[in-house]
Amino acid sequence: MNLIKNISKSEVHVLKDQVTYQEGQVVSKTLAQNDAVSITLFAFDKDEAISTHESGGDAFVTCLDGVGRITIDGVEYILHEGESIVMPAKHPHAVYGAEQFKMLLVVVF
């Protein structure tokens, strides 16, 4: 059974090194996806975004690198390396790379 994928097991990792910035893009790398949880790494180039949407689960975001802007219910929050925020289920939210920005997203359903 392979619950976590796309990353080697029994090895120490620096998560921000697991996903690479690409010019003009949002890059994602899925580590787990099932009915209970989704774990994804993202790298946003400067000024790239995921537009406003809603999720069926609580979304826990941790900034791994750079600066990101998280909007929840129209309120903006700035996230720096090492900081986290929870985007509650069924609330409109968006993510924007205020500069190059990497994040770990864990959604719990």
Secondary structure, DSSP 4 states (H G I P E B T S, - for coil): --SS-SS-SSS---GGGGS---TT-EEEEEEEESSSEEEEEEEEPTT-EEEEE--SSEEEEEEEEEEEEEEETTEEEEEETT-EEEE-TTS-EEEEEEEEEEEEEEEE-
